[in-house]
Amino acid sequence: MSDFWFYLKLGLNHVLDFSGYDHMLFLCALAIPFTIKQWKQVALLATLFTIAHCTSLTLSAYDILAVDTGLIEFLIPVTIFLTALFNKLEIKISTLSLGIYLQSLTTTFFGLIHGFGFSNYFNMMLAQEDEKLKPLFGFATGLEIAQIVIILIVLLFSFCMLSILKVRKDYYVLVASAIIGLITIPMMIRTFPF
């Protein structure tokens, strides 16, 4: 069981480590358009992201699929940028039921990309292990817990902005998403693979 706890902590640290803030930035972009009353919707998106993230780790750990890490390192900030851009579009399509389905599909796809970004390091950790499922499950559990913590922080911050400070939601989403988008531009330039 100690392996499970080690990998659970690794999952927590993967998200909550400020030096690798890309994961936090993605979660912020994902949660910005939601209110605290919609916490179930954004929690579901986070769970889809966790499942996809761990699916790509599993594919990599069992040598089923390997992806060029240079390309993945570039695609990670692209996913953050696109999520922030989607928030701007979401303001216009929020009344459409298509919005949540599109967001679910893109979040799942982006989770696959983020998982491959962590796969090399994770595989080095798994090289010491005889059994891979328990570490994968522990990591997924830690990842999910940490993501829920970040999302709750974002939702509470949004609540303060919208309900206490009375900022208009469309302005809030637009400005917050623009800030996230601007942060990711240098990341995309730095990791551009071509």
Secondary structure as a PSIPRED ss2 file (coil, helix, strand):
# PSIPRED VFORMAT (PSIPRED V4.0)

   1 M C   1.000  0.000  0.000
   2 S H   0.000  1.000  0.000
   3 D H   0.000  1.000  0.000
   4 F H   0.000  1.000  0.000
   5 W H   0.000  1.000  0.000
   6 F H   0.000  1.000  0.000
   7 Y H   0.000  1.000  0.000
   8 L H   0.000  1.000  0.000
   9 K H   0.000  1.000  0.000
  10 L H   0.000  1.000  0.000
  11 G H   0.000  1.000  0.000
  12 L H   0.000  1.000  0.000
  13 N H   0.000  1.000  0.000
  14 H H   0.000  1.000  0.000
  15 V H   0.000  1.000  0.000
  16 L H   0.000  1.000  0.000
  17 D C   1.000  0.000  0.000
  18 F H   0.000  1.000  0.000
  19 S H   0.000  1.000  0.000
  20 G H   0.000  1.000  0.000
  21 Y C   1.000  0.000  0.000
  22 D H   0.000  1.000  0.000
  23 H H   0.000  1.000  0.000
  24 M H   0.000  1.000  0.000
  25 L H   0.000  1.000  0.000
  26 F H   0.000  1.000  0.000
  27 L H   0.000  1.000  0.000
  28 C H   0.000  1.000  0.000
  29 A H   0.000  1.000  0.000
  30 L H   0.000  1.000  0.000
  31 A H   0.000  1.000  0.000
  32 I C   1.000  0.000  0.000
  33 P C   1.000  0.000  0.000
  34 F C   1.000  0.000  0.000
  35 T C   1.000  0.000  0.000
  36 I H   0.000  1.000  0.000
  37 K H   0.000  1.000  0.000
  38 Q H   0.000  1.000  0.000
  39 W H   0.000  1.000  0.000
  40 K H   0.000  1.000  0.000
  41 Q H   0.000  1.000  0.000
  42 V H   0.000  1.000  0.000
  43 A H   0.000  1.000  0.000
  44 L H   0.000  1.000  0.000
  45 L H   0.000  1.000  0.000
  46 A H   0.000  1.000  0.000
  47 T H   0.000  1.000  0.000
  48 L H   0.000  1.000  0.000
  49 F H   0.000  1.000  0.000
  50 T H   0.000  1.000  0.000
  51 I H   0.000  1.000  0.000
  52 A H   0.000  1.000  0.000
  53 H H   0.000  1.000  0.000
  54 C H   0.000  1.000  0.000
  55 T H   0.000  1.000  0.000
  56 S H   0.000  1.000  0.000
  57 L H   0.000  1.000  0.000
  58 T H   0.000  1.000  0.000
  59 L H   0.000  1.000  0.000
  60 S H   0.000  1.000  0.000
  61 A H   0.000  1.000  0.000
  62 Y C   1.000  0.000  0.000
  63 D C   1.000  0.000  0.000
  64 I C   1.000  0.000  0.000
  65 L C   1.000  0.000  0.000
  66 A C   1.000  0.000  0.000
  67 V C   1.000  0.000  0.000
  68 D C   1.000  0.000  0.000
  69 T H   0.000  1.000  0.000
  70 G H   0.000  1.000  0.000
  71 L H   0.000  1.000  0.000
  72 I H   0.000  1.000  0.000
  73 E H   0.000  1.000  0.000
  74 F H   0.000  1.000  0.000
  75 L H   0.000  1.000  0.000
  76 I H   0.000  1.000  0.000
  77 P H   0.000  1.000  0.000
  78 V H   0.000  1.000  0.000
  79 T H   0.000  1.000  0.000
  80 I H   0.000  1.000  0.000
  81 F H   0.000  1.000  0.000
  82 L H   0.000  1.000  0.000
  83 T H   0.000  1.000  0.000
  84 A H   0.000  1.000  0.000
  85 L H   0.000  1.000  0.000
  86 F H   0.000  1.000  0.000
  87 N H   0.000  1.000  0.000
  88 K H   0.000  1.000  0.000
  89 L H   0.000  1.000  0.000
  90 E H   0.000  1.000  0.000
  91 I H   0.000  1.000  0.000
  92 K H   0.000  1.000  0.000
  93 I H   0.000  1.000  0.000
  94 S C   1.000  0.000  0.000
  95 T C   1.000  0.000  0.000
  96 L C   1.000  0.000  0.000
  97 S C   1.000  0.000  0.000
  98 L H   0.000  1.000  0.000
  99 G H   0.000  1.000  0.000
 100 I H   0.000  1.000  0.000
 101 Y H   0.000  1.000  0.000
 102 L H   0.000  1.000  0.000
 103 Q H   0.000  1.000  0.000
 104 S H   0.000  1.000  0.000
 105 L H   0.000  1.000  0.000
 106 T H   0.000  1.000  0.000
 107 T H   0.000  1.000  0.000
 108 T H   0.000  1.000  0.000
 109 F H   0.000  1.000  0.000
 110 F H   0.000  1.000  0.000
 111 G H   0.000  1.000  0.000
 112 L H   0.000  1.000  0.000
 113 I H   0.000  1.000  0.000
 114 H H   0.000  1.000  0.000
 115 G H   0.000  1.000  0.000
 116 F H   0.000  1.000  0.000
 117 G H   0.000  1.000  0.000
 118 F H   0.000  1.000  0.000
 119 S H   0.000  1.000  0.000
 120 N H   0.000  1.000  0.000
 121 Y H   0.000  1.000  0.000
 122 F H   0.000  1.000  0.000
 123 N H   0.000  1.000  0.000
 124 M H   0.000  1.000  0.000
 125 M H   0.000  1.000  0.000
 126 L H   0.000  1.000  0.000
 127 A C   1.000  0.000  0.000
 128 Q C   1.000  0.000  0.000
 129 E C   1.000  0.000  0.000
 130 D C   1.000  0.000  0.000
 131 E C   1.000  0.000  0.000
 132 K C   1.000  0.000  0.000
 133 L H   0.000  1.000  0.000
 134 K H   0.000  1.000  0.000
 135 P H   0.000  1.000  0.000
 136 L H   0.000  1.000  0.000
 137 F H   0.000  1.000  0.000
 138 G H   0.000  1.000  0.000
 139 F H   0.000  1.000  0.000
 140 A H   0.000  1.000  0.000
 141 T H   0.000  1.000  0.000
 142 G H   0.000  1.000  0.000
 143 L H   0.000  1.000  0.000
 144 E H   0.000  1.000  0.000
 145 I H   0.000  1.000  0.000
 146 A H   0.000  1.000  0.000
 147 Q H   0.000  1.000  0.000
 148 I H   0.000  1.000  0.000
 149 V H   0.000  1.000  0.000
 150 I H   0.000  1.000  0.000
 151 I H   0.000  1.000  0.000
 152 L H   0.000  1.000  0.000
 153 I H   0.000  1.000  0.000
 154 V H   0.000  1.000  0.000
 155 L H   0.000  1.000  0.000
 156 L H   0.000  1.000  0.000
 157 F H   0.000  1.000  0.000
 158 S H   0.000  1.000  0.000
 159 F H   0.000  1.000  0.000
 160 C H   0.000  1.000  0.000
 161 M H   0.000  1.000  0.000
 162 L H   0.000  1.000  0.000
 163 S H   0.000  1.000  0.000
 164 I H   0.000  1.000  0.000
 165 L C   1.000  0.000  0.000
 166 K C   1.000  0.000  0.000
 167 V C   1.000  0.000  0.000
 168 R C   1.000  0.000  0.000
 169 K H   0.000  1.000  0.000
 170 D H   0.000  1.000  0.000
 171 Y H   0.000  1.000  0.000
 172 Y H   0.000  1.000  0.000
 173 V H   0.000  1.000  0.000
 174 L H   0.000  1.000  0.000
 175 V H   0.000  1.000  0.000
 176 A H   0.000  1.000  0.000
 177 S H   0.000  1.000  0.000
 178 A H   0.000  1.000  0.000
 179 I H   0.000  1.000  0.000
 180 I H   0.000  1.000  0.000
 181 G H   0.000  1.000  0.000
 182 L H   0.000  1.000  0.000
 183 I H   0.000  1.000  0.000
 184 T H   0.000  1.000  0.000
 185 I H   0.000  1.000  0.000
 186 P H   0.000  1.000  0.000
 187 M H   0.000  1.000  0.000
 188 M H   0.000  1.000  0.000
 189 I H   0.000  1.000  0.000
 190 R H   0.000  1.000  0.000
 191 T H   0.000  1.000  0.000
 192 F C   1.000  0.000  0.000
 193 P C   1.000  0.000  0.000
 194 F C   1.000  0.000  0.000
